[in-house]
């Protein structure tokens, strides 16, 4: 009997591409859909991504530069 393959439910997240002021890019940044429901616009999404960056920087000891642009990932 064949096993059922486990598939990830990508509808739980919204994906964004982030461009930083130094020209670097981070693709497919995941934000939980529940976290952005009711969010008004790019400012709030940018704040969520910047908070993720701060958390990553604390763990890695390597801070990211300021965010220049946030755009939904074309999937």
C-alpha positions in Angstrom: 0.0 0.0 0.0 1.4 3.4 -1.0 2.1 6.0 1.7 0.4 9.3 1.7 2.9 12.1 0.9 2.9 14.9 3.4 2.3 18.3 1.7 2.9 21.6 3.3 0.0 23.9 3.4 1.4 27.1 1.8 -1.9 28.9 2.4 -0.8 29.4 6.0 1.8 31.9 4.9 2.2 34.9 2.7 5.5 35.3 0.9 7.4 38.6 0.3 10.6 39.6 -1.4 12.6 42.2 0.6 15.2 44.6 -0.9 17.5 46.3 1.5 19.1 49.7 1.1 22.5 48.1 0.5 21.2 46.4 -2.6 20.9 42.9 -1.0 17.7 40.9 -1.4 15.9 38.3 0.6 13.4 36.2 -1.3 10.3 34.3 -0.1 10.2 35.8 3.4 7.3 34.0 5.2 4.8 35.9 7.2 1.9 33.9 8.9 -1.3 34.8 7.2 -3.0 35.2 10.6 -0.4 37.9 11.5 -1.2 40.1 8.6 -5.0 39.8 8.5 -6.5 43.2 8.9 -3.1 44.9 8.3 -3.5 48.1 6.4 -0.6 48.2 4.1 3.1 48.0 3.3 4.2 49.9 6.5 2.8 47.2 8.8 4.3 44.4 6.6 7.6 46.2 6.7 7.4 46.4 10.5 6.8 42.7 10.7 9.7 41.9 8.5 12.0 44.3 10.4 10.9 42.6 13.7 11.9 39.2 12.1 15.2 40.7 11.1 15.9 41.9 14.6 15.1 38.5 16.0 17.4 36.8 13.5 20.2 39.4 14.2 20.0 38.6 17.9 20.5 34.9 17.3 23.2 35.3 14.6 25.0 38.4 15.8 24.8 39.9 12.2 22.3 42.7 11.9 20.6 43.4 8.5 20.5 46.9 6.9 17.4 49.0 6.6 14.6 47.7 4.4 14.2 49.7 1.2 11.3 47.9 -0.5 8.8 45.0 0.3 6.8 43.4 -2.4 4.7 40.2 -2.6 6.5 37.2 -4.1 5.3 36.3 -7.6 4.3 32.7 -7.3 
